Amino acid sequence: MKNIYLTLVSILLLASCGQEPAAEMENKIKVGSVGFHIAFKVPNDSIQRMEVFLKTHQKFMRETHHVKGDVEPLVLTYAVLKAPELNNPLDPTSGETGNTLYGITEIYNGPEGAMAHMELGQQREQMFSELVALTNEYCISGILGAPVVGAMFD
């Protein structure tokens, strides 16, 4: 009986070796997660306005979003990218255009998280109206509420 027990325990341990707990897997970007990506091109003499907004938005994200558990909005990724716009993006020696590029990326488990994010954001009227104004003035690309179609996990 002891040998059967040890054999079963060994099989269970080997079968789960290298696998992550289900809760850990649920909190990773995978095909079917839902995200936002907005890209802005801002003249260098106007970047202060964008910087102020980004600080406000980051504070909002940290105050209202979760990174663990199952309470929405559960954000899997929140990242802000910033780089000078180059005359030729494939040639760093080509010089700069005088604009700065920004990208905001957020990814949620599914549509519920994306909807919860939008609802919370619209409750902060001043921040949301500034986002709309910046988007109208500087947005060069927006992917909003789109499904993830390629990821490290299925």
PyMOL commands that set and color helices and strands:
alter all, ss='L'
color gray80, all
select helices_A, chain A and resi 2-16+22-26+44-64+111-123+125-138
alter helices_A, ss='H'
color red, helices_A
select strands_A, chain A and resi 34-43+75-86+96-108+139-147
alter strands_A, ss='S'
color yellow, strands_A
deselect
rebuild
show_as cartoon
